[in-house]
Amino acid sequence: MPLFIWEDRYTVGVTEIDEHHRHLVSLLNKAYQDFLHHASPSELSMLFHELIDYATYHFSFEEEKMQASQYPETAAHKGEHNEFIRRVVEMHTRYEHRERILFLEILCFLQNWLTHHILEVDVELGRFLTAAPGKPPVKGSVYDNI
């Protein structure tokens, strides 16, 4: 059973961002399955690096979109990305020092963070980016009062 089951509610409406999220979920689920099947520490570490590299690529993509569209919540959104990277690097350092069970903690953190980030942060970015020029974003958005 996967750690993270993709559902339509995770779709933010921006094709590239949705594709990135699906790929991140796929990498997360692969890392979880490999952990359950007792992959070696070096195999898990390689998967972890791939996941983090892809997350970093994805964050850069989102940040370029935010800057290009003058997204009003860019600083807060980038702050979440930066805090994610800080936490994951810290956890990975601990894992590299052979705290094997920590890998499961890392996977759970990634799953929880990704769920929160997509549903509560990226969905707002998606609403902003898909709003027609000159038209306010969808009702229920944090931008209703801007």
N, C-alpha and C positions, 0 to 999 in steps of 0.2 A: 504494500500500500504506500502511495506517495506521502510525503510530509506535507506538501502543499498541493491542493487540488484547485486547478484553475476554474473559475466560474465567470460568467458574463459580467458580473458586478465589478470585476477588476478591469474591465475595458474602459479606457479614458477617452476614446474617440479620436486619438491621433495615431494613425497606422504605425508609424515608426516606433513610437513609445510603447504601444501595445505589443508589437513584435519583440521589442527589447525585454519587456516584462515577462512575456511568455518564455523567452530564452533563459532569463534569470531563474524562473521557476523550474524550468527543465534542468538547469545545472544544479540547483539546490536539491531537487529530487534525486538526481544521479549521485550527488555526494552522500545523501542520506542512505540510498540503497547500497552504495559501496561500503559505508560505515557498518550497516547491518550485516553485510556479507564479509566482514573482517578484512577489508582491504588493508594493505600495509600502510604504515605511517607515511611513507614517501608517496604512495599513490594518493592518499587522502590530502596530503600537502599540495600535490600538483593540482588536484581538483579544486582545492581551496583557492590557490593562486589564480586559476582560470576564472573562477566565480568572481573574485575580487577585481581582476583585470577587466572583466566584462562589465561589472557594476561601475567601475571608474569610467569606462568608455561611455556607458549609458548616461552617467551623471553629466559628463562633458557635453553630450548631445543635448540633454535637457537644458543645461545652462546656456548653451548657444541659442536655443530656441527662446528661452526666457529673455535673454539680452536683446535678441533681434526684434522681439515683439513688445519690448518695454513692459514686461510683466511686473506688476506692482509688488508682488511678493517674492521677488528674486532673492533678496538678501536672506529672508527666513528659509526659503527652500534650499538655497546653497548651504545655509547653516546646518540643516538636517543632513545633507550629503556629507559635509565635513565631519560632523559628529559621528556619523555612521562609519566613515573611514577610520577615525581615531579609535573607536570602540573595537572595530574588527581587527585593526593592526595590533592593538593591545591583547585581544583574545588569541590571535594567531601566534604572537610571541610566546604566550603562556603554553599554547599547544605545542609549539616547536620544542619546548623544554619538557616534552613527553608527558603532558597531562592528557592522556588519551580520552578520558571521559569528557574532557572539555570540548572535544569535537562535536559531541551531541549538543552541548550547551551553545556552541557557536551556531549550529544548524537551527536550533530553536530560536535563537536571537534573530538570525537572518529571516526566518519564516515570519516571526512576529513583526519585525521591522518592515519587511516588504509589504505585508498585509496592511499595516497602519499607513505606510508611506503612499501606497497606491490609492487606498480608499479615502484617505483624509487629506493628502497633500497633492498627489499627482492628478487626482480627479478634478481639482480646482484649476490646475494648470491646463488640463484638457479642455475644460469649459471655456477658459480664457482664449486658448489657441483656436478653438473651433467656432467661436462666436463670429458672426459676420461683421466686417468692418463697420463701425458706426452703430452697431447694435449691441446693447448690453448683454453680458453672458446670461446663461440660463437662470431662471428664478431658483432661489435656494442657494445661490452661490455667495461666497463671501464678498463678491464684487457688487452686490445689489446696492450697497451704500456708497459706492465710489462715484 
